[in-house]
């Protein structure tokens, strides 16, 4: 009987897992309809009837794409398979950014490395063109072996960076404490792949091995559950029932966040006293 229950529970789990994957795929946006290749002289390609997008980098240039819509708040999901093998010097990214010289930005950057060494996930939040809020992580899997889901939740309460559903970073709205928060400038979704061997790998000590080019990153299952912004108006009503619009990390999510940060965070600007000799930024002092 116990064996039967075990098998049954395993079967239910598998069914739920498969259905969940089908749900994500069914509601994924079509790249042809939702984004445009922004630069790269043909190195960015939309394939499989809009279901797959690849970015390529060689010793001439990289490539990038951007969403056709601007958004003011949303939950953006992207499945990415990063550059495999010797990716040192390369940077792939997935971020939100507003235009102008005083831009806002919410950043995922993936810093390549030598074969066998882990990728570094670099996160940052810019307000009014000012960043300097970096947190970096190593992942608990090989992000180049298959696709993994990277998500940005952005509402007027918080920004949450997640990997495969696990939160890795939270940047809360602390404007009441004098901390700037991006909440007034619509942003587009961007992704790019470029050469940054002057800083990306071990502070620029390891250079890009161009014999491995072209370097390719792949994207699929792009989802933008978001408030599109057009002509000064949001597609979300003031009484919107979109759960992500009001979502904050609950107690179990906070527990998962602490687990990731304890085990995989490798840099946190909020603990870098040498960098801020006159005192840490104010958001670092709020419990």
N, C-alpha and C positions, 0 to 999 in steps of 0.2 A: 504493500500500500504506500509506504513512504517513498519507494522507488518510483511508483506511478506518479505521485504528487510532484516529485522532483522533475521528472521528465515533462509533465504537464506544465509546470511553472516555467521551465526552460523554453518550451514551445510557445507559451504566451509571450515571454520576453522577446523571442525572435520575431514573432508576428508583429508585436508593437514596434520593434526596432525597424523592421522593413516598412511598415506603414508610415512611420515617422519620416523615414527617408523619402518615401514616395510623396508624402505631403510637402516636404521641402521642395522637391523637384517640380511638383505640379504647380506650385505657386512662385517659382523662381521667375524673375523678370527675363525678358528676351534682350540680349545685349544689343541686337540690331535696333530695337525700338527705344532702348533706354539710355544708351551711351553713344559717344562718338570718339573715334581715335583722335587724340588732340595733337600728337606729334610723333615723330619717329620715321618719317619717309618710308612708310610701308612695312615697318617692323612690328607694328601692332596689327593683329588679324582677328576678325570675328569669324568663327567656324561653326560647323554643325547646325546650320539654320539658326544661329544666334544663341546656341546653348553653351558655347565655349569661346573664350577669348584668350589669346596668347600675346605676351609681350616679349620682345627680343632685344638683346644688347650685343653689339659687337664693338670693335675698336674705332668705329666711326661715330656711332650714336646709340642711344637707348630708345625707349618708346613709352607712350603713356596714353591713357584715356580718361574721359571725364563724363559725368552724368549730364544728360540734356536738361534735367530739371535742377533747380535750386531748392533747398529744403531749410526750413526753420523748425528744428526738432525732428527726431525720428529714431528708429532702430534700423540700422543698416547691417546686413549680413553679407559676407562674401566668402565663398570657398576658394582657397588658394593652394596650389601646389608649387612650392618654391624651387628655385634653381638647384638642381642636384649636383653632387660631386664637389669639385673645387670651385666654390662660389666666392672666394675671398675677393674683397674690393667692390663687389656688387651690392646694390641696395634695391630691394623691391619694397613697394609701399602701398598702403591703403589708408586714405585719409579724407577728411572733410575740410574744405577751405573756402573762405569768402574772398572776393577780389579786393584790390586796393592796397595801399601802403600801410594801412593800419588794420591788417586782416586778422580774422579769427581762424583757428585751425585746431583740429583734433587728429592726432597722428598715430598710426601704426607704421613702423619701418622695420624691415627685416634685414639685418646686416649679415652678409655672407661670410663664410669662413673656409679654412682648408678642409679637405675631405676628412671626415671622421670627427671633426670638432663641431660643437653645437652652434646653431644660429643664435644670434642675439636679437631679441625683440625689443625695439626701442620705441617708447611711447612719450608723447609730449602734448601739452595743451598751450596754445597761443591765444592771447587776447590783446587786441590793439597792436598787433605786430610783435608782441613780446612773448617769448617762450621761457626757456630756462627752467622748465618744470619736468625734467627727464626722469623717467623710471625705466630700468632695463631688466630683462628677464632671459633666462635660458628656458627652452621648452622641455617637456617631459616625453617627447617623441621626436621622430625625424620628420620635419615639416616638408621635406622634399620627396618622401617615399610615396605619399598619396595626398589627396585633398583633405584639408582641415578647415573648419569654420572659424572666421574671425569676425567679431561683432562690435559695433559701437552703439551704445544706447545714449541718447542725448535728449534731455528735456530740461525744463527750467529749474529742476531740483538737483540734478546730478549728471555726470558723465561716467559711464562704466565701459571699460575695455574688457572683452571676454574672448576666450579661446575654447572652442568646442563646448560652449555653454558654461564654462567655468570663469567667473570674474577674476581678472588679474590686477585690475587697478580701478579705483574710484576717485573721481575729482568732484567734490561736492560744491554746490552753490553756497559760498560764504560771503556774498556781497554785504551782508549785514555786519561782517567783520572787516570790511574794507578790502576784500579780495575780489579782483576782477573775474567775471564769469562770462563765457560767450553765450549770449541769449538774445541778441538783437540783429545779428547780421546773417542773412541766409547764406548757405554754403552749398557747393557742389561736392559730389563724391568724385574722388580722383584715385587713380592708381598709376604707378610708373615703375620702370626698371631702368637704372642708370649706373654709371661708373662713379664710385666715390672712394677710390683707393687712397686718397690723401688723408682719409680719417676713419673709414668704416671698419676696417679689420685691424685690431690691435693698435688703434690710434694711428693708422696709416703705415705701420711697419711692414705689413704684408700687402703686396701689390697684386693687381688683377693679372691672372695668367691668361693672356689672350689666345694661347694655343687651344684653350677649352671653349672658345667662342664658336658659334653664338650661344649665349646664355639665354635660357627661356623660362619664364614663369607663366603658369596657367591659372585661369580664373573661370569659375562656373557658379551657378546657383546664386546669382546676385539678387538680393531682396531689399527693397527700400520700403519699409513700413514707416512712412514719414509724411510730414506736412509740406506738400509742395508749395512753393512761394512764387507767385506771378502777379505782376502789376500791383505790387504792394499789398497783396491779399494772400492769406493762407487757405489751403484746401481743407484744413481742420476747423470745425466750428468751436466756439468757446465752450460748448457743452459736449465736446467729443467724448465718445466712450472708448477710445483707443487706450488700452491698459498701459502700454509703454509710455504714454504721455505723462503719466503720474507715478510711474514705477520708481522705487528705490530698493536698495538691497535689503532683503529681510535677514533674519538671524541665521538661517542655514547658508544663505549666500555669503554673508559676512564671514562665516566659519570657513567656507571654501576659499574665499579671498585671502584670509590669513594663512591658510595652508600653502597656497601658491606663493605668497610673498615670503613666507618663512623658508621654503625649500628651493625656490627658483629665482627670486629677485637677486640681481647682482649689482645694481646701482640704484640709489634713491637720493634725489637732490635734497630731500628733507633731512638727511643725516650727514650731508657733506659740509661740515663745519669749516673746513679749509677754503671751500669755494665761497662761503658767505661769512667772512670774518666779522662783519658788523652785525650779524644776527641772521637766523634762518628766515625765509619768507613767512609771512603771517599765517598762511594756511597750514604750515607745518607745525604750528604751535597749538592748533585747535584739536582737542580730543574728540 
